[in-house]
Every structure is written in C-alpha cells, then in structure tokens.
Amino acid sequence: MRNVKNDVINILVKESIIANDFEEEDLEKDLLANNILDSLNIVSLISTFEQKFDIEFMPDDIQAENWANINSIINVVSNNLNSNK
C-alpha cells in the first residue's frame, strides 16, 4: 500500500519547496501566503505528481486552496489517486 503523505513530502523536499527537517506543524503552514509556493511551482508539482502517481489533475484541482499547504496538497493527490482507481 502506497504512503501518499510520505511520497508527497519527499517530492516537496526534492523540489526544494520544504526543508528536509520540517516540523509536523508545518503541514498547515500557508505556502502561498508565505511566498514559498507560486504558480510556476504548482505547474511543476502537477507535472511531477501526474508522472509519479499516474494521475491526471482536473481544472478544479488547480484551485489555490488545494495547494495552500502540505496537507491540502496531500489531499488533492490522494483524491485523484482514489478517483483514478
């Protein structure tokens, strides 16, 4: 069984979005408001997640609230994995 949370976090670390030593409370940190994540990062992440998980994001998935923090990114990836089964 795939651990989506760990996979997503590993990708965010690899893409230099978050530090390798992030804390659990960082899961809710607003990545957009804190200028950690921007539209170009989101496009890159979408491509990476689509390739890694063999999923396809729909236009509704590209809403800012889906990319605001680590937990919301994990949720949007998980939802796509579940809908593609």
VENGIWO-V909954 format. One record per residue. SS is DSSP state (@ for helix, = for strand, . for the rest). PSI is psi as a letter, one per 30 degrees, with the letter a starting at -180 (NA if undefined). OMEGA is omega in radians with two decimals (NA if undefined). Layout:
ss=SS psi=PSI omega=OMEGA
ss=SS psi=PSI omega=OMEGA
//
This chain:
ss=. psi=k omega=-3.08
ss=. psi=k omega=3.05
ss=. psi=j omega=-3.04
ss=@ psi=e omega=-3.12
ss=@ psi=e omega=-3.13
ss=@ psi=e omega=3.12
ss=@ psi=e omega=3.14
ss=@ psi=e omega=3.14
ss=@ psi=e omega=3.12
ss=@ psi=e omega=3.10
ss=@ psi=e omega=3.13
ss=@ psi=e omega=3.08
ss=@ psi=e omega=-3.12
ss=@ psi=e omega=-3.14
ss=. psi=g omega=3.12
ss=. psi=h omega=3.06
ss=. psi=e omega=3.10
ss=. psi=l omega=3.12
ss=. psi=l omega=-3.14
ss=. psi=f omega=-3.09
ss=. psi=h omega=-3.12
ss=. psi=l omega=-3.12
ss=. psi=l omega=-3.13
ss=@ psi=e omega=3.13
ss=@ psi=f omega=3.09
ss=@ psi=f omega=3.14
ss=@ psi=f omega=-3.14
ss=@ psi=g omega=3.14
ss=. psi=k omega=-3.10
ss=. psi=j omega=-3.09
ss=. psi=e omega=-3.13
ss=. psi=e omega=-3.12
ss=. psi=f omega=-3.14
ss=. psi=g omega=3.09
ss=. psi=h omega=3.07
ss=. psi=e omega=-3.10
ss=. psi=k omega=3.08
ss=. psi=a omega=-3.05
ss=@ psi=e omega=3.11
ss=@ psi=e omega=3.07
ss=@ psi=e omega=-3.13
ss=@ psi=e omega=3.11
ss=@ psi=e omega=3.11
ss=@ psi=e omega=3.13
ss=@ psi=e omega=3.12
ss=@ psi=e omega=3.12
ss=@ psi=e omega=-3.14
ss=@ psi=e omega=-3.13
ss=@ psi=e omega=3.12
ss=@ psi=e omega=3.13
ss=@ psi=e omega=-3.08
ss=@ psi=e omega=-3.02
ss=@ psi=f omega=-3.10
ss=. psi=h omega=3.12
ss=. psi=l omega=3.07
ss=. psi=k omega=3.12
ss=. psi=k omega=3.08
ss=. psi=l omega=3.14
ss=@ psi=e omega=3.12
ss=@ psi=f omega=3.14
ss=@ psi=f omega=-3.04
ss=@ psi=g omega=3.08
ss=. psi=k omega=-3.09
ss=@ psi=e omega=-3.10
ss=@ psi=f omega=3.10
ss=@ psi=f omega=-3.07
ss=@ psi=g omega=-3.04
ss=. psi=e omega=-3.13
ss=. psi=l omega=-3.06
ss=@ psi=e omega=3.14
ss=@ psi=e omega=3.14
ss=@ psi=e omega=3.09
ss=@ psi=e omega=3.09
ss=@ psi=e omega=-3.13
ss=@ psi=e omega=-3.11
ss=@ psi=e omega=3.07
ss=@ psi=e omega=3.14
ss=@ psi=e omega=3.12
ss=@ psi=e omega=3.11
ss=@ psi=e omega=3.07
ss=@ psi=e omega=-3.13
ss=@ psi=e omega=-3.12
ss=@ psi=f omega=-3.13
ss=. psi=g omega=-3.14
ss=. psi=NA omega=NA
//
